[in-house]
Amino acid sequence: HFRHCGNAFQGSPMFVVNEKQQPTSTSTTTRHPTTTRLFSNNNNLDKGFNLLELASNNPLVPQGLIVRTAKEGWKFAWSRMMAELAPQDKTGSYQRPRYGFVLGDDAPFVDEPGRYHLYVGNPCPWCHRAVLALNVLGINNNDGNDVTNIQNVGVTVLQDDPVKASRGGWVFSSQHPDPLGNGDLRQLYDQLKPGYKGRCTAPLLIDKKRRTIISNESSDIVRMLNRGTFGSQTAPSERINLYPPQLRRDIDDTNEWVYQLLNNGVYRCGFSTTQDAYNRASADVQSGLDRVEEILQKQDYLVSPSEFTEADLRLLPTMLRFDGAYSPLFKAGGVHLRIQSDYPAIHAWMKRCWNDIPGVKTSIDLADACSSYYKQLFPLNPGGIIPTPVTARDLGLE
């Protein structure tokens, strides 16, 4: 906005203060008025509104007043936008809303190929969980090039564009249209649940035959996918069991603190609107990273010396986004932290998951995922500058 203001107001009397106009090429020497413009005629420098220069020449409007007014006005607008983006409690702490549709661990469902359809967005860590489950369980025969190489559970990749979306941020693109004919995720929710007033979130799993929503809660979707075959030809002996009976108590316990300290902890850092709220969240992230590091120094996976389980699957999306987005943009645990350099056991576990577990590499476009945070969360990055994209090689995974 200010770039355009600079051109629009150039030469306006209210912004004229202190720039010497160049004399014309005449033989006589003439003194010209002294003026200031948003752009200097000499070098075309953008000086904004030159308010601070105005203050230096106007004792009635001191610099301190201008700075305080700008800071408080900016902070007020930012806090209102943050509350719209991420609901806050009275302490300025982010409160994640509840999900409206949950199947439940023991709820029956029809296990058949082609019946269910999953909507996911690549940047979203919660969507990433569902894609990981599809891939590592071998439900869809992915050829390694595209998560939407579908056979048994349909997948539509959503585009993150809050400008185009009628509510939330997810829209359908020409490359990945909605098989039910909608333009964005809100329209899909309205189609399947008329009158729905909640948040239109992804991942979203639907029953295409009954035209109903099954679940929009990632952990619930992962459990359901782990319970069925959906027509997969993968032999039971070759398939990973993400939630084996003998490890369920340990998995549930681990999931609880990983969610509080890390999965949601990084968002509590990024969406805090007070210093105290951020300090608490940042301390939680540091505590969670230390706890995971200690465990992985002793064994290959979170709850098992040798088995990749649901606990690993739920942590991995957060760790893959940490160095590229959560640490630098959300300031999670402090902007100085990096998994690759500060947590060698976690980094070794990430490499193990990335290279040894089939389907992990093809579950995410890392560069797109991390860049999306800078593109779409404009209250956190109002200038819109997007860092050089992070790749698996940058993270030391390949």
Secondary structure in CASP SS format (residue, H / E / C, confidence):
PFRMAT SS
TARGET T0000
AUTHOR 0000-0000-0000
METHOD secondary structure of the structure
MODEL  1
H C 1.00
F H 1.00
R H 1.00
H H 1.00
C H 1.00
G H 1.00
N H 1.00
A H 1.00
F C 1.00
Q C 1.00
G C 1.00
S C 1.00
P H 1.00
M H 1.00
F H 1.00
V C 1.00
V C 1.00
N C 1.00
E E 1.00
K E 1.00
Q C 1.00
Q C 1.00
P C 1.00
T C 1.00
S C 1.00
T C 1.00
S C 1.00
T C 1.00
T C 1.00
T C 1.00
R C 1.00
H C 1.00
P C 1.00
T E 1.00
T E 1.00
T C 1.00
R C 1.00
L C 1.00
F E 1.00
S C 1.00
N C 1.00
N C 1.00
N C 1.00
N C 1.00
L C 1.00
D E 1.00
K C 1.00
G C 1.00
F C 1.00
N C 1.00
L H 1.00
L H 1.00
E H 1.00
L H 1.00
A H 1.00
S H 1.00
N C 1.00
N C 1.00
P C 1.00
L C 1.00
V C 1.00
P C 1.00
Q H 1.00
G H 1.00
L H 1.00
I H 1.00
V H 1.00
R H 1.00
T H 1.00
A H 1.00
K H 1.00
E H 1.00
G H 1.00
W H 1.00
K H 1.00
F H 1.00
A H 1.00
W H 1.00
S H 1.00
R H 1.00
M H 1.00
M H 1.00
A H 1.00
E H 1.00
L H 1.00
A C 1.00
P C 1.00
Q E 1.00
D C 1.00
K C 1.00
T C 1.00
G C 1.00
S C 1.00
Y E 1.00
Q C 1.00
R C 1.00
P C 1.00
R C 1.00
Y C 1.00
G C 1.00
F C 1.00
V C 1.00
L C 1.00
G C 1.00
D C 1.00
D C 1.00
A C 1.00
P C 1.00
F C 1.00
V C 1.00
D C 1.00
E C 1.00
P C 1.00
G C 1.00
R C 1.00
Y E 1.00
H E 1.00
L E 1.00
Y E 1.00
V E 1.00
G E 1.00
N C 1.00
P C 1.00
C C 1.00
P H 1.00
W H 1.00
C H 1.00
H H 1.00
R H 1.00
A H 1.00
V H 1.00
L H 1.00
A H 1.00
L H 1.00
N H 1.00
V H 1.00
L C 1.00
G C 1.00
I C 1.00
N C 1.00
N C 1.00
N C 1.00
D C 1.00
G C 1.00
N C 1.00
D C 1.00
V C 1.00
T C 1.00
N C 1.00
I C 1.00
Q C 1.00
N C 1.00
V C 1.00
G E 1.00
V E 1.00
T E 1.00
V E 1.00
L E 1.00
Q E 1.00
D E 1.00
D C 1.00
P C 1.00
V C 1.00
K C 1.00
A C 1.00
S C 1.00
R C 1.00
G C 1.00
G C 1.00
W E 1.00
V E 1.00
F C 1.00
S C 1.00
S C 1.00
Q C 1.00
H C 1.00
P C 1.00
D C 1.00
P C 1.00
L C 1.00
G C 1.00
N C 1.00
G C 1.00
D E 1.00
L H 1.00
R H 1.00
Q H 1.00
L H 1.00
Y H 1.00
D H 1.00
Q H 1.00
L H 1.00
K C 1.00
P C 1.00
G C 1.00
Y C 1.00
K C 1.00
G C 1.00
R C 1.00
C C 1.00
T C 1.00
A C 1.00
P C 1.00
L E 1.00
L E 1.00
I E 1.00
D E 1.00
K C 1.00
K C 1.00
R C 1.00
R C 1.00
T E 1.00
I E 1.00
I E 1.00
S E 1.00
N C 1.00
E C 1.00
S H 1.00
S H 1.00
D H 1.00
I H 1.00
V H 1.00
R H 1.00
M H 1.00
L H 1.00
N H 1.00
R H 1.00
G C 1.00
T C 1.00
F C 1.00
G C 1.00
S C 1.00
Q C 1.00
T C 1.00
A C 1.00
P H 1.00
S H 1.00
E H 1.00
R C 1.00
I C 1.00
N C 1.00
L C 1.00
Y C 1.00
P C 1.00
P H 1.00
Q H 1.00
L H 1.00
R H 1.00
R H 1.00
D H 1.00
I H 1.00
D H 1.00
D H 1.00
T H 1.00
N H 1.00
E H 1.00
W H 1.00
V H 1.00
Y H 1.00
Q H 1.00
L H 1.00
L H 1.00
N H 1.00
N C 1.00
G H 1.00
V H 1.00
Y H 1.00
R H 1.00
C H 1.00
G H 1.00
F C 1.00
S C 1.00
T C 1.00
T C 1.00
Q H 1.00
D H 1.00
A H 1.00
Y H 1.00
N H 1.00
R H 1.00
A H 1.00
S H 1.00
A H 1.00
D H 1.00
V H 1.00
Q H 1.00
S H 1.00
G H 1.00
L H 1.00
D H 1.00
R H 1.00
V H 1.00
E H 1.00
E H 1.00
I H 1.00
L H 1.00
Q C 1.00
K C 1.00
Q C 1.00
D C 1.00
Y C 1.00
L C 1.00
V C 1.00
S C 1.00
P C 1.00
S C 1.00
E C 1.00
F C 1.00
T C 1.00
E H 1.00
A H 1.00
D H 1.00
L H 1.00
R H 1.00
L H 1.00
L H 1.00
P H 1.00
T H 1.00
M H 1.00
L H 1.00
R H 1.00
F H 1.00
D H 1.00
G H 1.00
A H 1.00
Y H 1.00
S C 1.00
P C 1.00
L C 1.00
F C 1.00
K C 1.00
A C 1.00
G C 1.00
G C 1.00
V C 1.00
H C 1.00
L C 1.00
R C 1.00
I H 1.00
Q H 1.00
S H 1.00
D H 1.00
Y C 1.00
P H 1.00
A H 1.00
I H 1.00
H H 1.00
A H 1.00
W H 1.00
M H 1.00
K H 1.00
R H 1.00
C H 1.00
W H 1.00
N H 1.00
D H 1.00
I C 1.00
P C 1.00
G C 1.00
V C 1.00
K H 1.00
T H 1.00
S H 1.00
I C 1.00
D C 1.00
L H 1.00
A H 1.00
D H 1.00
A H 1.00
C H 1.00
S H 1.00
S H 1.00
Y H 1.00
Y H 1.00
K H 1.00
Q H 1.00
L C 1.00
F C 1.00
P C 1.00
L C 1.00
N C 1.00
P C 1.00
G C 1.00
G C 1.00
I C 1.00
I C 1.00
P C 1.00
T C 1.00
P C 1.00
V C 1.00
T C 1.00
A C 1.00
R C 1.00
D C 1.00
L C 1.00
G C 1.00
L C 1.00
E C 1.00
END
